[in-house]
Amino acid sequence: VVNESVITRHELDEMLRAMVKQLQKQGVQPPPPAVLEKQMLERIILNQVQLQLAKETGLTVADDELDQTLRRIAQENKMTLHEFHNALEHDGVSFNKFRSEIRDEIILVRLKEREVTNRVSVTEGEVDNFLHTQESSPTQNEEYRIAHILVMVPDQASSSQLQMRRERAEAALARLNNGVE
């Protein structure tokens, strides 16, 4: 029992079967059944607690946003939504259950982002200080392959704030294109 929610043995067994199947597909030897069961139960409990917190704080996912996410997942798998639906059913996964799990995942990601964002604040000065200390370190020959650089923008950003962030991102891109080390 997790507050007002109940985790049934059937739910746990279903998740265990799915996890073992997934691990076997990946060619990974699953841990002993007792260990896997304990890990899965802890994971379910943690998810339930987090989903309850999200519900209490009003975090939701609109149906159209969920549908858009499902279409994107189908596209990433080079399928139409209908083909993806059929593939899930063929694998023994209910589309409605999958849809519900994706909704829960989105809510959990938003909850974690909100909670982390509220507690962690890295200032521009801290970033600049870190970069300065890295420049003076003796391991100058390190190379990084960066696929994505995030420039944070406040939720209710003004047009001037957006322009400043855009200029900062473009300046960083220009420096990278010019071979800044």
Sequence and secondary structure as in RCSB ss.txt:
>XXXX:A:sequence
VVNESVITRHELDEMLRAMVKQLQKQGVQPPPPAVLEKQMLERIILNQVQLQLAKETGLTVADDELDQTLRRIAQ
ENKMTLHEFHNALEHDGVSFNKFRSEIRDEIILVRLKEREVTNRVSVTEGEVDNFLHTQESSPTQNEEYRIAHIL
VMVPDQASSSQLQMRRERAEAALARLNNGVE
>XXXX:A:secstr
 BTTB   HHHHHHHHHHHHHHHHHTT     HHHHHHHHHHHHHHHHHHHHHHHHTT    HHHHHHHHHHHHH
HTT  HHHHHHHHHHTT  HHHHHHHHHHHHHHHHHHHHHHHHH    HHHHHHHHHHHHTSS TT     S   
    TT  HHHHHHHHHHHHHHHHHHHTT  
